[in-house]
């Protein structure tokens, strides 16, 4: 089994794009149904949601309020999973409910050891 | 109460108190002596009471005898020490002067501290469970052997090794410091939960013994919620969980000692006191921002005390299982989650999710598929039930599946 990270990106900045509390509850349910399905196959390794607040550190010691305000795709959360190969990881990621939203993306990357950057 | 029932009863409630106090006094290095003195005390009762009659206050009598026996023991030690090495001022001289304190306050403190010593992470889980039953719950060796469906010799060996390990590791009888508390408490909760499950899910036909195990686990957990430094959300959550489960104890086992399926249980036998007690502790568990597996399991157990099949019930159960599996994977949780999923989203969704689990070694897996396919594809349902039947080990499990198959053949 290999480990993969699933990065979920969506617009968490634009006011109009933000869900109502009721919608959010439904989204969270769908999200946990998806993660729960991965965990039920014993393929969930870890991960969590992220706060909307943060800082972005730049070259030359510049620090700005983050996530990036100028782009609409911020990392909303990530999970790491165990899968046989990239194909299986993609298959599991495909059901991520945030993909129901236009413009949202999910990125799947294999986690590799530091000295094994093949 | 007569001697025959009174002494075993007192053994169960008083032995552990005497042992805990004496262990705390002597240290774990001499825990066998503490156990011997406590056992001798009960032997004295068994010899004296039939002849002289039961004392007015049996427990106080036991305490006095235990105190005297301890004094005699220490005196002998003192004599020995003074003859062998007169120049050494033995520490026993001081402890000899000390009165053994069997007041309720000290008994309680000692038992609480013993709990942490016995459930020390340096000794194996198996040993922790055995020692807990013996030292914290006052179970006889035979009872422990019955609970684990093994022989007395095995249990004695296990306990011997566990005691040796406690000595080697030089474990002290004390409450953990506040910084260590959460980690050490978590080890204690694991053992309490194991004790409970041993009673609740055991294949042993011995119903009384099983119930005792559950009650003891709840008693230990209650001691923890009653103490300020151990009254943490996770402890309350575990107690809530056990209350909810225990509320069905009388309904889930029939007079023949057979398991009664949830759907077929007589709800009038559900213990409503325990259900509301569970609610109370679950509420207390919600303080703080800790979400442990006990919280989630208690949440599931709460909804299982609601017999009515509402969408709300299954939605909650599904969400709790989703989170539970993220904290800790277990095949049985994965299967139960899939059942909840089918209750919320329909059988087809349930079937797809179930087939992904591929737990083909488990009878429960095929029983679930059989259940999900029933009414969708009865031929497949039949095939799955057949596989489940072949994998089921206990007569109770086989019986359950056979019933489902009979039902299936009646409808098709």
Interface residues (C-beta under 8 A of the other chain):
Chain A: X29 X32 X33 X35 X36 X37 X39 X40 X41 X42 X44
Chain B: X315 X318 X319 X321 X322 X323 X325 X326 X329 X333 X334 X337 X338 X341 X353 X356 X357
